[in-house]
């Protein structure tokens, strides 16, 4: 494991801001991704090692999400990626850990490092089919037990049959797909960010000065 000083440049002042984690990424022996938010590319076999180093420095796990790049127009290192969002509450430093995974490739669970990974990893498993090695209870968490496939994968067949939930609700695929694409009101009565019948120029949201607080 990479030996780290007690405090990184992210917290010692100087020319860097309190949220600059570039030196921390370098000390961990990782590569920084060219992205708006500070993101480090982590080889799958090093994920738990890196997570332990960050936990020992006071970082906590806030979120874990999966992404399927199966329909992405640009070339990516692999079809799937898992992003772990970690945060240092005292120093207000945020870092995303991105791991690229091929189809069917499993990833070490971070449950032994942060207990918060329990439900977060179950959600990624349910919606993308990514397995987490060492997770104590890897089961579905959002979709019915008898639903085949993983709804957030790009190859999930939205148009084949309605999805029935235990309490009697169901998703009608054409209406659901229409709502997602913004082509018409779909299930929600909305089209894009406008209510039905409204018109105007679409203006992207503006972050507060200095980025997310």
Helices and strands as residue ranges (DSSP letters): H 22-27, E 31-32, E 39-41, G 44-46, H 47-56, E 59-68, E 80-88, E 93-101, E 107-108, H 117-128, E 132-133, E 163-164, E 170-171, H 173-181, E 190-191, E 194-195
